[in-house]
Amino acid sequence: MPSFQTRLKITALLPGNPPEAVMEAAVEALETRHHVESNQLQIAGGVPQLNLRFLVEATEYNGENQQARESAGMMRDAVERVALTGSLMVLRRNRGRWAPI
């Protein structure tokens, strides 16, 4: 199964939400469609960034990429209920390297 990764910048928490609600929302949203391999919070350029790896059912290359993009968008929508977000990247694992799709 192809492996994908999302990188979503988090710019602020919405009032009344604890920090852990951000990752919980992201993982919960992706798990409705895919197996989430890992998740972590990193600081990139002083800004928190969620990194989630997930698997997409193997079909055909462009369809897999489209499904990953749609799922990343759905994940971002879920996170935006608890936090303000910045840029979103979707990457695909290809020959041992992560490449944007």
Legacy VTK file of the C-alpha trace (Angstrom):
# vtk DataFile Version 3.0
C-alpha trace
ASCII
DATASET POLYDATA
POINTS 101 float
0.000 0.000 0.000
1.305 3.472 -0.841
2.439 5.601 2.094
1.595 9.306 2.338
2.397 12.070 4.787
0.624 15.290 5.643
2.362 18.329 7.104
-0.034 20.875 8.551
1.090 24.094 10.227
-0.821 25.129 13.348
-0.883 28.870 14.002
-3.137 29.076 17.097
-5.571 27.161 19.287
-9.189 28.198 19.250
-10.441 29.296 22.689
-11.449 26.491 25.031
-9.429 23.751 23.300
-6.468 22.002 24.922
-3.329 21.504 22.805
-3.819 17.736 22.575
-7.187 18.276 20.845
-5.336 19.296 17.680
-3.583 15.954 17.142
-6.636 14.023 18.318
-8.798 15.747 15.682
-6.217 15.086 12.948
-5.747 11.399 13.739
-9.470 10.769 14.226
-10.291 12.316 10.845
-7.656 10.338 8.921
-8.526 7.076 10.674
-12.042 7.210 9.239
-10.527 6.419 5.805
-6.982 5.109 6.267
-4.572 3.326 8.554
-2.495 6.008 10.325
1.071 4.723 10.627
2.417 7.499 12.838
1.816 11.019 14.064
4.062 13.610 15.596
4.274 17.285 16.369
7.358 19.145 15.170
8.441 22.750 15.277
9.324 24.005 11.785
10.620 27.562 11.601
9.223 28.268 15.058
5.718 27.120 14.041
4.094 23.878 15.290
3.481 21.378 12.508
1.500 18.131 12.582
3.084 15.282 10.636
0.898 12.247 10.012
1.810 9.189 7.932
-0.971 7.057 6.504
-1.596 4.289 3.982
-3.901 4.503 0.977
-5.452 1.418 -0.603
-3.509 0.558 -3.761
-5.465 1.283 -6.956
-3.795 3.418 -9.609
-1.184 6.136 -9.081
-3.269 9.266 -9.793
-6.281 7.890 -7.929
-4.150 7.141 -4.884
-2.758 10.674 -4.940
-6.242 12.167 -5.286
-7.527 10.087 -2.382
-4.579 11.237 -0.227
-5.234 14.905 -1.088
-8.948 14.565 -0.294
-8.196 12.862 3.021
-5.648 15.541 3.939
-8.261 18.205 3.233
-10.768 16.368 5.400
-8.155 16.153 8.169
-7.488 19.884 7.897
-11.226 20.632 8.158
-11.381 18.580 11.376
-8.353 20.361 12.863
-9.819 23.766 12.020
-12.641 23.068 14.500
-10.061 23.355 17.305
-7.184 25.408 15.843
-6.179 27.893 13.182
-4.059 26.310 10.474
-1.446 27.417 7.989
-0.008 25.608 5.008
-0.800 21.973 4.248
1.517 19.680 2.307
0.794 16.161 1.109
3.752 13.945 0.266
4.089 10.445 -1.161
6.819 7.968 -0.289
8.623 7.100 -3.503
11.797 4.985 -3.562
12.702 5.867 -0.002
12.069 9.612 -0.346
9.120 11.895 0.402
7.951 13.855 -2.642
5.121 16.440 -2.760
2.077 15.450 -4.795
LINES 1 102
101 0 1 2 3 4 5 6 7 8 9 10 11 12 13 14 15 16 17 18 19 20 21 22 23 24 25 26 27 28 29 30 31 32 33 34 35 36 37 38 39 40 41 42 43 44 45 46 47 48 49 50 51 52 53 54 55 56 57 58 59 60 61 62 63 64 65 66 67 68 69 70 71 72 73 74 75 76 77 78 79 80 81 82 83 84 85 86 87 88 89 90 91 92 93 94 95 96 97 98 99 100
